[in-house]
Amino acid sequence: MPISLQYPFINGDHGFVSFPDEDFEAAIQQNFKFLLLTIKGEYTMDATFGVGLQELLFDFPLVPNLELVKSEIETQVNKFMPYIRVDNVNFTPENNVLYTRIEYTILETNTARLFEFTQTIA
């Protein structure tokens, strides 16, 4: 059963096209990106969805904010992506860019994977 629609949206015969079952890992990568970038309240179907990375980084580079971001990522993944487990979250700030590295395990296959994301800090 697909876990995510493909973005950009593609119209199929019966609605929007989802990732096929064999592309489970690509769907997880996309879901991570959506989860990190969505601001709480932006997704009308569930106002609690989203980390809102840009908003949380507003006062960067204060270290407590990075701990807040890490905690929020773990909480959101537990709630909205229960098919994975976050093993580690690392941040590397460098020249107004924050590199985010999330190590996770796909629970169904017990497979360790990595999600990396780059965010410009305003």
Disulfide bonds with the S-S distance in Angstrom:
none
